[in-house]
Amino acid sequence: MKINSFNLVNINPYMKQNQQYSIKNEEKMKQSDEIQISAEAKDLQSSQQFSASRQDKINEIKIQINSGQYQPDSREIARKFYQFWN
């Protein structure tokens, strides 16, 4: 009596699927990322740079803080917080 095997050794039903998956992964790996910055974003980026007068004011406040002479107005700080959250 001859018995034919249903599950042949050389045939794997998942092998073809695995090969297709690996080919897709290789194609994805070959692609490179690309970034494009719009003209509007470039304008916003350049406008955020500190002007000379603003930088002078910041340096002046830093000097006052380091020397211990800086006394912030607590009412003004509270008002700004209130404006921000409302």
ChimeraX attribute file (.defattr): number of C-alpha atoms within 10 A of each C-alpha:
attribute: neighborCount
match mode: 1-to-1
recipient: residues
	/A:1	3
	/A:2	4
	/A:3	5
	/A:4	7
	/A:5	7
	/A:6	6
	/A:7	8
	/A:8	8
	/A:9	7
	/A:10	6
	/A:11	9
	/A:12	10
	/A:13	8
	/A:14	8
	/A:15	10
	/A:16	10
	/A:17	10
	/A:18	10
	/A:19	11
	/A:20	10
	/A:21	11
	/A:22	11
	/A:23	11
	/A:24	10
	/A:25	11
	/A:26	10
	/A:27	9
	/A:28	10
	/A:29	9
	/A:30	8
	/A:31	8
	/A:32	6
	/A:33	5
	/A:34	5
	/A:35	5
	/A:36	6
	/A:37	7
	/A:38	8
	/A:39	9
	/A:40	9
	/A:41	11
	/A:42	10
	/A:43	10
	/A:44	10
	/A:45	10
	/A:46	10
	/A:47	10
	/A:48	8
	/A:49	10
	/A:50	11
	/A:51	9
	/A:52	9
	/A:53	9
	/A:54	11
	/A:55	12
	/A:56	12
	/A:57	11
	/A:58	13
	/A:59	12
	/A:60	12
	/A:61	14
	/A:62	13
	/A:63	13
	/A:64	13
	/A:65	13
	/A:66	9
	/A:67	9
	/A:68	9
	/A:69	10
	/A:70	13
	/A:71	8
	/A:72	9
	/A:73	8
	/A:74	9
	/A:75	9
	/A:76	10
	/A:77	11
	/A:78	11
	/A:79	10
	/A:80	12
	/A:81	11
	/A:82	10
	/A:83	9
	/A:84	8
	/A:85	6
	/A:86	6
